[in-house]
């Protein structure tokens, strides 16, 4: 189900479901013809920058042993398929390597900027997007494609497995996979550090906001206490001086004690301001009453 055979004249072209085309013994014009025939069936085609091409030349002349040995000049179709499958995996990995290299190039200057400035000049959205890109690429390398595992077709026709393995070894697929995963780990460590730094910075900002609100609330309460307990006596004394009747002036009307107790109780319900309410009562209200 993952492989289709496309004939260009009498030549074989193998089409793989993970987006690779392997042409056997085709000229450049025949390769272009095969690609044109497949264009209408492409889903989510890659850009030209993400496309990878490779060419594998096999010399079967007598007296010369190549890196990959075939049974003859015109090998059977399953022998071609085993070789084509390994080449398709290599090309698919090469396309992912190109995208990974581009992501690394975009983040290469981040550690240098952090070392020079001592701070992270990136937004949380940018860091989250880059983390998402890393996970998408890592899933494509390790989970969504058949790059790592030996295909079921090779397991079924085990006589062609040595040819498949020799081709993978020649193309260094396993070694390249190891290097790609090491790059993923380095990039993920970097962005995990950036995410932690941004979270700490956000938490610090929230703490400053809470401190500011508490300070503002305390200031508002202090002003309210001053207006309630200091302003009426001062206003009354100024009125007595203005009227010239300091001996006969009446004391300021007392407020409703029930209302006063209710407000004091409401002040005390605020944990941060309970101590301030008590201090205002002791230092302001009682001396004035005396």
C-alpha positions, -999 to +999 in steps of 0.1 A: +000+000+000+030+023+005+046+018-029+033+022-064+051+013-097+051+040-124+063+030-159+081+056-180+085+037-213+100+004-202+118+019-172+106+015-136+099+044-112+089+036-076+065+060-059+065+060-021+036+072+001+059+094+022+066+116-008+096+101-026+101+091-062+129+068-072+136+064-109+156+034-121+179+040-151+160+072-162+174+102-180+169+137-166+140+143-191+124+110-181+127+120-144+110+153-152+082+135-170+076+112-140+075+142-117+050+159-139+028+128-140+027+127-102+021+165-096-018+163-097-017+136-069+005+155-045-009+164-010+009+192+008+038+194-016+071+207-003+087+239-015+117+238-037+139+248-007+127+217+012+131+192-017+160+169-017+175+150-047+201+123-048+216+101-074+231+066-069+253+052-097+259+014-097+286-001-118+281-038-125+310-042-149+330-074-145+361-072-124+349-043-104+332-046-070+310-016-060+297-005-027+264-021-035+265-054-053+236-064-075+229-098-092+235-084-126+231-055-150+193-059-151+184-071-116+149-084-108+122-059-096+124-068-059+161-062-059+155-028-075+128-022-049+150-030-020+176-005-032+149+021-041+134+019-006+167+026+011+174+055-013+139+069-007+145+069+031+178+087+025+161+114+004+133+118+029+158+122+057+178+147+036+147+169+032+141+169+069+178+177+075+174+207+053+145+220+074+164+213+106+195+232+094+173+261+086+158+261+121+192+259+136+204+289+115+175+309+128+184+302+165+222+303+162+226+338+175+203+334+205+229+320+230+254+348+219+228+375+225+220+360+259+257+359+268+262+395+257+230+411+272+222+388+301+185+387+292+161+370+268+149+393+241+122+370+227+085+368+232+067+338+247+048+333+215+080+330+194+095+305+218+063+284+218+062+284+180+098+272+178+092+245+203+062+234+182+084+233+151+110+212+168+084+186+180+068+185+145+102+178+128+111+153+155+078+134+151+083+133+113+118+119+117+110+093+144+073+085+142+055+097+110+079+082+084+094+048+077+130+061+080+139+042+112+122+009+108+129-018+082+098-019+059+074-048+061+081-056+025+117-064+033+107-085+062+084-105+040+111-110+013+140-115+037+163-126+009+166-090-002+173-077+033+211-078+030+209-056-001+187-032+017+209-030+047+241-026+026+224+003+008+214+020+041+250+015+054+263+031+022+240+061+026+248+064+063+211+066+072+215+054+108+244+077+115+226+107+101+195+098+122+217+098+153+231+132+144+197+147+137+183+135+171+213+150+188+206+183+172+170+180+183+181+175+219+204+206+218+176+228+203+151+215+228+174+222+257+179+257+244+142+264+241+134+248+274+158+272+290+142+301+272+107+290+282+118+287+318+134+321+317+103+337+302+081+320+328+103+334+356+101+368+341+063+366+339+061+354+375+083+384+386+060+408+368+029+393+385+046+396+419+054+433+412+017+439+402+005+423+434+029+444+455+018+475+437-019+467+442-013+461+479+006+493+483-021+512+465-048+496+486-028+505+518-024+541+506-061+543+499-070+530+533-046+554+549-062+584+531-096+571+541-086+569+578-071+604+577-102+618+561-124+601+586-106+608+618-083+638+611-103+661+588-135+666+609-116+678+641-093+701+620-123+715+601-142+721+634-112+739+650-108+761+619-145+769+621-143+778+658-114+801+651-132+817+622-163+823+643-143+835+673-163+813+696-136+789+709-152+785+744-188+778+734-182+757+704-197+723+705-177+691+698-181+675+664-211+652+662-203+616+670-209+591+643-230+561+647-210+536+667-227+507+651-218+521+617-183+527+629-179+492+642-193+478+610-167+498+589-139+488+613-150+452+609-150+455+571-115+470+573-103+441+594-116+416+569-088+426+546-058+406+559-032+430+546-050+461+561-060+447+595-028+459+611-031+493+594-067+497+607-057+489+642-027+513+640-049+541+627-074+535+656-047+535+682-025+564+669-052+587+654-087+580+667-079+576+705-056+606+708-082+628+691-110+615+713-089+622+744 
